[in-house]
């Protein structure tokens, strides 16, 4: 998707694009949307800018993404707003700089040219960062560290606490209003002192992140061993499958989204950078080298063990016994086909996952059933969290064990202190 700016010269352009990392809900049932606080900040900034400027009624003052919907229309809307906004406002938090989407937003905006309307002592970039939380002990990525910006000008409490604390703590109410007013004033100043022509509306999903690549300790690779719909054996319904193997939805009808997406959301909510791939794309990575380059969670569909050739690759991975590869076998106890073929599929699993199943054994059958074989979407979410931590802990231990000792291991007599 690449086109011209696609905007009339007289089309109103929003003053700012508020770029922030979506915070996951604490739980899936009844929890309030944690991003409502960002929405309040956005509204307060828009109201302040309307007071400062002569923007007419109905003018799009600011933009923030509330949808969290993936897909072509969602990506096109983000790209269009990034191509036309006058100022980019990244909301700094540790989660922000872990977000692939936020890194793409930053990259897309900085592709646009910036011209100064008048010479000033400070070179303006069109980026006005804001602190959502304190970043005092967090190392900023290069692109953020290079910005010349003094957060102290928005108030001492803002600089040490961030906007979220000022909003949540009643004693900081006046400091919050001061910080919002000064942030709004800064947005308007940058908009008026720069000319940033509208850019091209580019394909959002294909853009790189502007942020530094994550360390392997921050990554989690999610691998899916399942079927495409067209590959299914005759005794298996296509209801839980799609065009790609990663489309597997074992907990239908309770959950109608691909399980890998749910798994990625859980890993992301824990502060990791997840990637999702089919097992076949990951198998070489898991079978070469002394250990995987990053921790991995392998989601296994027992039905796919009926494909003996593909199951052999899983067996080889299992025999390597990488602690940094955690295996989960989602098993929907409400799926009648699972129950009808449970004994046969379980025996197949025993023959393929010999090592993994042995390592998951517990003193009682009840405990064993709860580990590694979640029977509902709620059980899966809890098991996914535990699997991520098992894989990451093992990966970190293996990484430390593989590091060479500092200095020589033997000394010649009479040399050195």
BAKOL-909441 format. One record per residue (C-alpha): residue number from 1; x, y, z. Coordinates in pm, whole numbers, plus 50000, padded with zeros to 5 digits. Example, Ala and Ser with C-alpha at 12.3 -4.5 7.8 and 13.67 -1.06 7.14 Angstrom:
REM residues 2
nr 1, X 51230, Y 49550, Z 50780;
nr 2, X 51367, Y 49894, Z 50714;
***
This chain:
REM residues 417
nr 1, X 50000, Y 50000, Z 50000;
nr 2, X 50196, Y 50302, Z 49883;
nr 3, X 50040, Y 50617, Z 49750;
nr 4, X 50081, Y 50990, Z 49761;
nr 5, X 49980, Y 51185, Z 50064;
nr 6, X 49620, Y 51153, Z 49951;
nr 7, X 49519, Y 51478, Z 50124;
nr 8, X 49375, Y 51801, Z 49985;
nr 9, X 49589, Y 52108, Z 50053;
nr 10, X 49312, Y 52255, Z 50264;
nr 11, X 49234, Y 51932, Z 50453;
nr 12, X 49268, Y 51986, Z 50830;
nr 13, X 49568, Y 51811, Z 50982;
nr 14, X 49573, Y 51701, Z 51347;
nr 15, X 49817, Y 51884, Z 51570;
nr 16, X 49954, Y 51567, Z 51724;
nr 17, X 49965, Y 51189, Z 51709;
nr 18, X 49978, Y 51036, Z 52059;
nr 19, X 50194, Y 50722, Z 52034;
nr 20, X 50167, Y 50490, Z 52335;
nr 21, X 50202, Y 50125, Z 52429;
nr 22, X 49871, Y 49952, Z 52502;
nr 23, X 49864, Y 49817, Z 52857;
nr 24, X 49703, Y 49472, Z 52889;
nr 25, X 49416, Y 49414, Z 53129;
nr 26, X 49502, Y 49247, Z 53459;
nr 27, X 49248, Y 48978, Z 53376;
nr 28, X 49001, Y 48912, Z 53098;
nr 29, X 48681, Y 48935, Z 53303;
nr 30, X 48539, Y 49259, Z 53431;
nr 31, X 48867, Y 49451, Z 53453;
nr 32, X 48859, Y 49816, Z 53358;
nr 33, X 49045, Y 49925, Z 53048;
nr 34, X 49388, Y 50043, Z 53175;
nr 35, X 49429, Y 50260, Z 52864;
nr 36, X 49145, Y 50488, Z 52975;
nr 37, X 49406, Y 50699, Z 53156;
nr 38, X 49587, Y 50759, Z 52827;
nr 39, X 49253, Y 50849, Z 52670;
nr 40, X 49197, Y 51107, Z 52946;
nr 41, X 49542, Y 51257, Z 52880;
nr 42, X 49459, Y 51275, Z 52509;
nr 43, X 49130, Y 51451, Z 52580;
nr 44, X 49293, Y 51696, Z 52820;
nr 45, X 49563, Y 51781, Z 52564;
nr 46, X 49303, Y 51837, Z 52292;
nr 47, X 49102, Y 52070, Z 52517;
nr 48, X 49415, Y 52268, Z 52611;
nr 49, X 49522, Y 52304, Z 52247;
nr 50, X 49176, Y 52430, Z 52153;
nr 51, X 49216, Y 52700, Z 52419;
nr 52, X 49564, Y 52797, Z 52297;
nr 53, X 49487, Y 52804, Z 51924;
nr 54, X 49213, Y 52927, Z 51694;
nr 55, X 49143, Y 52578, Z 51561;
nr 56, X 48780, Y 52571, Z 51439;
nr 57, X 48511, Y 52347, Z 51579;
nr 58, X 48542, Y 51995, Z 51445;
nr 59, X 48912, Y 52035, Z 51368;
nr 60, X 49098, Y 51705, Z 51438;
nr 61, X 49319, Y 51828, Z 51722;
nr 62, X 49485, Y 51499, Z 51810;
nr 63, X 49482, Y 51127, Z 51733;
nr 64, X 49531, Y 50820, Z 51949;
nr 65, X 49468, Y 50459, Z 51853;
nr 66, X 49193, Y 50317, Z 52074;
nr 67, X 49102, Y 50020, Z 51857;
nr 68, X 49383, Y 49767, Z 51915;
nr 69, X 49239, Y 49592, Z 51609;
nr 70, X 49482, Y 49432, Z 51370;
nr 71, X 49421, Y 49412, Z 50999;
nr 72, X 49445, Y 49613, Z 50683;
nr 73, X 49202, Y 49894, Z 50774;
nr 74, X 49365, Y 49941, Z 51115;
nr 75, X 49713, Y 49964, Z 50958;
nr 76, X 49594, Y 50204, Z 50686;
nr 77, X 49439, Y 50437, Z 50945;
nr 78, X 49761, Y 50450, Z 51150;
nr 79, X 49971, Y 50516, Z 50841;
nr 80, X 49737, Y 50790, Z 50721;
nr 81, X 49743, Y 50969, Z 51056;
nr 82, X 50123, Y 50940, Z 51079;
nr 83, X 50153, Y 51084, Z 50728;
nr 84, X 49947, Y 51395, Z 50812;
nr 85, X 49992, Y 51484, Z 51181;
nr 86, X 50199, Y 51794, Z 51260;
nr 87, X 50370, Y 51670, Z 51578;
nr 88, X 50455, Y 51321, Z 51706;
nr 89, X 50411, Y 51272, Z 52084;
nr 90, X 50562, Y 50944, Z 52209;
nr 91, X 50449, Y 50851, Z 52561;
nr 92, X 50764, Y 50711, Z 52722;
nr 93, X 50745, Y 50396, Z 52934;
nr 94, X 50951, Y 50075, Z 52947;
nr 95, X 50664, Y 49900, Z 52767;
nr 96, X 50671, Y 50166, Z 52493;
nr 97, X 51025, Y 50089, Z 52385;
nr 98, X 50949, Y 49716, Z 52381;
nr 99, X 50658, Y 49766, Z 52141;
nr 100, X 50713, Y 49678, Z 51776;
nr 101, X 50410, Y 49884, Z 51673;
nr 102, X 50535, Y 50194, Z 51859;
nr 103, X 50875, Y 50154, Z 51693;
nr 104, X 50707, Y 50145, Z 51353;
nr 105, X 50505, Y 50457, Z 51434;
nr 106, X 50825, Y 50641, Z 51529;
nr 107, X 50997, Y 50522, Z 51209;
nr 108, X 50710, Y 50628, Z 50983;
nr 109, X 50690, Y 50977, Z 51129;
nr 110, X 51065, Y 51036, Z 51106;
nr 111, X 51063, Y 50952, Z 50734;
nr 112, X 50903, Y 51294, Z 50679;
nr 113, X 51111, Y 51607, Z 50621;
nr 114, X 51121, Y 51882, Z 50884;
nr 115, X 51184, Y 52248, Z 50795;
nr 116, X 51233, Y 52532, Z 51044;
nr 117, X 51008, Y 52834, Z 50988;
nr 118, X 51260, Y 53062, Z 51160;
nr 119, X 51612, Y 53017, Z 51296;
nr 120, X 51608, Y 52909, Z 51659;
nr 121, X 51873, Y 52802, Z 51906;
nr 122, X 51702, Y 52465, Z 51933;
nr 123, X 51668, Y 52237, Z 51634;
nr 124, X 51315, Y 52098, Z 51631;
nr 125, X 51241, Y 51749, Z 51501;
nr 126, X 50862, Y 51746, Z 51517;
nr 127, X 50884, Y 51500, Z 51809;
nr 128, X 50766, Y 51610, Z 52155;
nr 129, X 50822, Y 51324, Z 52401;
nr 130, X 50623, Y 51291, Z 52723;
nr 131, X 50694, Y 51079, Z 53030;
nr 132, X 50414, Y 50838, Z 53114;
nr 133, X 50625, Y 50693, Z 53396;
nr 134, X 50969, Y 50780, Z 53526;
nr 135, X 51248, Y 50661, Z 53295;
nr 136, X 51529, Y 50754, Z 53534;
nr 137, X 51669, Y 50400, Z 53556;
nr 138, X 51589, Y 50292, Z 53201;
nr 139, X 51834, Y 50322, Z 52914;
nr 140, X 51662, Y 50486, Z 52619;
nr 141, X 51718, Y 50348, Z 52268;
nr 142, X 51947, Y 50549, Z 52045;
nr 143, X 51675, Y 50743, Z 51857;
nr 144, X 51522, Y 50865, Z 52184;
nr 145, X 51855, Y 50935, Z 52351;
nr 146, X 51957, Y 51161, Z 52063;
nr 147, X 51659, Y 51396, Z 52115;
nr 148, X 51747, Y 51724, Z 52284;
nr 149, X 51457, Y 51760, Z 52524;
nr 150, X 51439, Y 51883, Z 52884;
nr 151, X 51150, Y 51723, Z 53073;
nr 152, X 51217, Y 51945, Z 53379;
nr 153, X 51037, Y 52232, Z 53203;
nr 154, X 50705, Y 52052, Z 53265;
nr 155, X 50752, Y 52052, Z 53643;
nr 156, X 50970, Y 51876, Z 53900;
nr 157, X 50711, Y 51616, Z 54002;
nr 158, X 50636, Y 51538, Z 53637;
nr 159, X 51006, Y 51479, Z 53565;
nr 160, X 51048, Y 51243, Z 53861;
nr 161, X 50710, Y 51066, Z 53860;
nr 162, X 50558, Y 51084, Z 53508;
nr 163, X 50206, Y 51172, Z 53399;
nr 164, X 50046, Y 50847, Z 53514;
nr 165, X 50140, Y 50911, Z 53878;
nr 166, X 50028, Y 51274, Z 53857;
nr 167, X 49688, Y 51155, Z 53730;
nr 168, X 49642, Y 50877, Z 53984;
nr 169, X 49760, Y 51053, Z 54301;
nr 170, X 49519, Y 51321, Z 54416;
nr 171, X 49791, Y 51527, Z 54583;
nr 172, X 49952, Y 51580, Z 54240;
nr 173, X 49637, Y 51716, Z 54072;
nr 174, X 49769, Y 52070, Z 54023;
nr 175, X 50104, Y 51938, Z 53898;
nr 176, X 49919, Y 51725, Z 53642;
nr 177, X 49728, Y 52024, Z 53505;
nr 178, X 50052, Y 52224, Z 53487;
nr 179, X 50230, Y 51946, Z 53297;
nr 180, X 49940, Y 51903, Z 53051;
nr 181, X 49923, Y 52277, Z 52984;
nr 182, X 50297, Y 52301, Z 52920;
nr 183, X 50293, Y 51989, Z 52704;
nr 184, X 50006, Y 52133, Z 52498;
nr 185, X 50192, Y 52465, Z 52468;
nr 186, X 50501, Y 52277, Z 52350;
nr 187, X 50302, Y 52084, Z 52087;
nr 188, X 50156, Y 52406, Z 51948;
nr 189, X 50496, Y 52580, Z 51948;
nr 190, X 50659, Y 52298, Z 51752;
nr 191, X 50367, Y 52283, Z 51509;
nr 192, X 50389, Y 52656, Z 51443;
nr 193, X 50769, Y 52678, Z 51422;
nr 194, X 50814, Y 52390, Z 51177;
nr 195, X 50685, Y 52287, Z 50839;
nr 196, X 50648, Y 51910, Z 50806;
nr 197, X 50490, Y 51827, Z 50470;
nr 198, X 50242, Y 51543, Z 50459;
nr 199, X 50412, Y 51215, Z 50374;
nr 200, X 50323, Y 50902, Z 50186;
nr 201, X 50074, Y 50655, Z 50328;
nr 202, X 50296, Y 50347, Z 50342;
nr 203, X 50231, Y 49988, Z 50440;
nr 204, X 50248, Y 49999, Z 50819;
nr 205, X 50313, Y 49628, Z 50880;
nr 206, X 50618, Y 49620, Z 50652;
nr 207, X 50796, Y 49909, Z 50825;
nr 208, X 51093, Y 49842, Z 51055;
nr 209, X 51098, Y 49952, Z 51416;
nr 210, X 51304, Y 50262, Z 51496;
nr 211, X 51407, Y 50110, Z 51828;
nr 212, X 51712, Y 49899, Z 51900;
nr 213, X 51657, Y 49527, Z 51842;
nr 214, X 51567, Y 49349, Z 52166;
nr 215, X 51825, Y 49146, Z 52354;
nr 216, X 51771, Y 48771, Z 52329;
nr 217, X 51672, Y 48774, Z 52697;
nr 218, X 51375, Y 48996, Z 52603;
nr 219, X 51256, Y 48772, Z 52320;
nr 220, X 51014, Y 48481, Z 52329;
nr 221, X 50960, Y 48271, Z 52018;
nr 222, X 50618, Y 48107, Z 51994;
nr 223, X 50610, Y 47806, Z 51766;
nr 224, X 50290, Y 47631, Z 51654;
nr 225, X 50279, Y 47264, Z 51554;
nr 226, X 49939, Y 47204, Z 51398;
nr 227, X 49756, Y 47169, Z 51065;
nr 228, X 49638, Y 47389, Z 50786;
nr 229, X 49273, Y 47333, Z 50712;
nr 230, X 49350, Y 47155, Z 50384;
nr 231, X 49592, Y 46911, Z 50556;
nr 232, X 49349, Y 46764, Z 50810;
nr 233, X 49297, Y 46390, Z 50847;
nr 234, X 48943, Y 46269, Z 50767;
nr 235, X 48848, Y 46216, Z 51132;
nr 236, X 48921, Y 46577, Z 51229;
nr 237, X 48674, Y 46867, Z 51181;
nr 238, X 48811, Y 47186, Z 51019;
nr 239, X 48630, Y 47406, Z 51271;
nr 240, X 48947, Y 47489, Z 51472;
nr 241, X 49180, Y 47542, Z 51175;
nr 242, X 49256, Y 47801, Z 50909;
nr 243, X 49473, Y 47875, Z 50607;
nr 244, X 49792, Y 47882, Z 50817;
nr 245, X 49904, Y 47640, Z 51086;
nr 246, X 49937, Y 47931, Z 51329;
nr 247, X 49560, Y 47993, Z 51285;
nr 248, X 49484, Y 47697, Z 51514;
nr 249, X 49196, Y 47772, Z 51757;
nr 250, X 49167, Y 47469, Z 51986;
nr 251, X 48934, Y 47627, Z 52243;
nr 252, X 48644, Y 47711, Z 52016;
nr 253, X 48372, Y 47816, Z 52084;
nr 254, X 48505, Y 47974, Z 52406;
nr 255, X 48782, Y 48149, Z 52213;
nr 256, X 48755, Y 48219, Z 51841;
nr 257, X 49095, Y 48383, Z 51787;
nr 258, X 49415, Y 48197, Z 51701;
nr 259, X 49575, Y 48058, Z 52016;
nr 260, X 49914, Y 48191, Z 51910;
nr 261, X 49777, Y 48547, Z 51926;
nr 262, X 49655, Y 48485, Z 52278;
nr 263, X 49997, Y 48342, Z 52367;
nr 264, X 50175, Y 48644, Z 52217;
nr 265, X 49955, Y 48885, Z 52414;
nr 266, X 50044, Y 48702, Z 52736;
nr 267, X 50418, Y 48714, Z 52663;
nr 268, X 50391, Y 49081, Z 52564;
nr 269, X 50205, Y 49159, Z 52884;
nr 270, X 50492, Y 49002, Z 53078;
nr 271, X 50734, Y 49246, Z 52913;
nr 272, X 50875, Y 49016, Z 52643;
nr 273, X 50897, Y 49061, Z 52265;
nr 274, X 50710, Y 48764, Z 52112;
nr 275, X 50730, Y 48631, Z 51759;
nr 276, X 50490, Y 48371, Z 51619;
nr 277, X 50590, Y 48115, Z 51357;
nr 278, X 50489, Y 47772, Z 51240;
nr 279, X 50701, Y 47493, Z 51386;
nr 280, X 50843, Y 47410, Z 51045;
nr 281, X 50988, Y 47763, Z 51023;
nr 282, X 51147, Y 47722, Z 51367;
nr 283, X 51261, Y 47359, Z 51355;
nr 284, X 51601, Y 47434, Z 51202;
nr 285, X 51658, Y 47702, Z 51464;
nr 286, X 51570, Y 47450, Z 51737;
nr 287, X 51779, Y 47166, Z 51594;
nr 288, X 52104, Y 47350, Z 51518;
nr 289, X 52360, Y 47493, Z 51756;
nr 290, X 52414, Y 47411, Z 52119;
nr 291, X 52105, Y 47600, Z 52234;
nr 292, X 51829, Y 47812, Z 52074;
nr 293, X 51913, Y 48180, Z 52029;
nr 294, X 51605, Y 48277, Z 52233;
nr 295, X 51360, Y 48101, Z 52468;
nr 296, X 51075, Y 47925, Z 52291;
nr 297, X 50726, Y 47804, Z 52376;
nr 298, X 50609, Y 47522, Z 52150;
nr 299, X 50229, Y 47488, Z 52117;
nr 300, X 50153, Y 47131, Z 52013;
nr 301, X 49834, Y 47001, Z 51852;
nr 302, X 49829, Y 46628, Z 51925;
nr 303, X 49624, Y 46567, Z 51611;
nr 304, X 49925, Y 46673, Z 51404;
nr 305, X 50119, Y 46371, Z 51537;
nr 306, X 49916, Y 46170, Z 51284;
nr 307, X 50150, Y 46317, Z 51023;
nr 308, X 50445, Y 46092, Z 51101;
nr 309, X 50698, Y 46281, Z 50889;
nr 310, X 50631, Y 46611, Z 51061;
nr 311, X 50604, Y 46449, Z 51402;
nr 312, X 50958, Y 46314, Z 51363;
nr 313, X 51097, Y 46670, Z 51369;
nr 314, X 50914, Y 46734, Z 51698;
nr 315, X 51056, Y 46410, Z 51836;
nr 316, X 51409, Y 46523, Z 51748;
nr 317, X 51356, Y 46859, Z 51920;
nr 318, X 51219, Y 46681, Z 52227;
nr 319, X 51518, Y 46446, Z 52244;
nr 320, X 51757, Y 46742, Z 52248;
nr 321, X 51590, Y 46831, Z 52578;
nr 322, X 51645, Y 47207, Z 52563;
nr 323, X 51521, Y 47352, Z 52889;
nr 324, X 51468, Y 47678, Z 52704;
nr 325, X 51198, Y 47512, Z 52489;
nr 326, X 50879, Y 47477, Z 52693;
nr 327, X 50611, Y 47251, Z 52545;
nr 328, X 50237, Y 47309, Z 52594;
nr 329, X 49975, Y 47065, Z 52463;
nr 330, X 49644, Y 47256, Z 52461;
nr 331, X 49369, Y 47000, Z 52508;
nr 332, X 49008, Y 47117, Z 52493;
nr 333, X 48809, Y 46886, Z 52718;
nr 334, X 48490, Y 47023, Z 52560;
nr 335, X 48589, Y 46897, Z 52213;
nr 336, X 48405, Y 46568, Z 52153;
nr 337, X 48650, Y 46457, Z 51882;
nr 338, X 48932, Y 46496, Z 52135;
nr 339, X 48745, Y 46276, Z 52382;
nr 340, X 48661, Y 46014, Z 52117;
nr 341, X 49026, Y 45978, Z 52014;
nr 342, X 49198, Y 46073, Z 52340;
nr 343, X 49365, Y 45739, Z 52409;
nr 344, X 49509, Y 45707, Z 52059;
nr 345, X 49635, Y 46067, Z 52051;
nr 346, X 49779, Y 46043, Z 52401;
nr 347, X 49976, Y 45733, Z 52308;
nr 348, X 50110, Y 45917, Z 52002;
nr 349, X 50213, Y 46202, Z 52228;
nr 350, X 50395, Y 45960, Z 52458;
nr 351, X 50598, Y 45830, Z 52165;
nr 352, X 50688, Y 46179, Z 52036;
nr 353, X 50727, Y 46386, Z 52354;
nr 354, X 50898, Y 46126, Z 52568;
nr 355, X 51140, Y 46366, Z 52736;
nr 356, X 50904, Y 46662, Z 52778;
nr 357, X 50626, Y 46454, Z 52929;
nr 358, X 50864, Y 46282, Z 53168;
nr 359, X 50995, Y 46619, Z 53289;
nr 360, X 50639, Y 46741, Z 53354;
nr 361, X 50542, Y 46445, Z 53571;
nr 362, X 50410, Y 46521, Z 53918;
nr 363, X 50346, Y 46303, Z 54223;
nr 364, X 49972, Y 46276, Z 54156;
nr 365, X 49771, Y 46230, Z 53842;
nr 366, X 49565, Y 46536, Z 53927;
nr 367, X 49873, Y 46757, Z 53932;
nr 368, X 50011, Y 46599, Z 53619;
nr 369, X 49694, Y 46679, Z 53427;
nr 370, X 49727, Y 47047, Z 53517;
nr 371, X 50083, Y 47091, Z 53391;
nr 372, X 50148, Y 47134, Z 53021;
nr 373, X 49805, Y 47016, Z 52906;
nr 374, X 49561, Y 47303, Z 52978;
nr 375, X 49202, Y 47197, Z 52919;
nr 376, X 49044, Y 47541, Z 52884;
nr 377, X 49143, Y 47885, Z 52760;
nr 378, X 49168, Y 48009, Z 53121;
nr 379, X 49401, Y 47721, Z 53213;
nr 380, X 49604, Y 47787, Z 52900;
nr 381, X 49667, Y 48150, Z 52992;
nr 382, X 49803, Y 48051, Z 53331;
nr 383, X 50012, Y 47771, Z 53180;
nr 384, X 50149, Y 48006, Z 52913;
nr 385, X 50280, Y 48243, Z 53180;
nr 386, X 50453, Y 47956, Z 53360;
nr 387, X 50595, Y 47818, Z 53034;
nr 388, X 50741, Y 48157, Z 52938;
nr 389, X 50915, Y 48183, Z 53274;
nr 390, X 51046, Y 47823, Z 53257;
nr 391, X 51189, Y 47879, Z 52910;
nr 392, X 51338, Y 48219, Z 52990;
nr 393, X 51492, Y 48106, Z 53319;
nr 394, X 51650, Y 47800, Z 53153;
nr 395, X 51773, Y 48008, Z 52860;
nr 396, X 51938, Y 48261, Z 53092;
nr 397, X 52105, Y 47983, Z 53293;
nr 398, X 52236, Y 47820, Z 52977;
nr 399, X 52365, Y 48151, Z 52851;
nr 400, X 52564, Y 48211, Z 53170;
nr 401, X 52701, Y 47855, Z 53170;
nr 402, X 52825, Y 47896, Z 52811;
nr 403, X 53021, Y 48214, Z 52884;
nr 404, X 53398, Y 48159, Z 52906;
nr 405, X 53561, Y 48223, Z 53239;
nr 406, X 53729, Y 48562, Z 53274;
nr 407, X 54105, Y 48544, Z 53226;
nr 408, X 54327, Y 48238, Z 53180;
nr 409, X 54238, Y 47922, Z 53369;
nr 410, X 54598, Y 47828, Z 53447;
nr 411, X 54902, Y 48026, Z 53546;
nr 412, X 55269, Y 47961, Z 53502;
nr 413, X 55466, Y 47974, Z 53830;
nr 414, X 55656, Y 48293, Z 53894;
nr 415, X 55460, Y 48509, Z 53647;
nr 416, X 55225, Y 48778, Z 53767;
nr 417, X 55136, Y 48876, Z 54120;
***
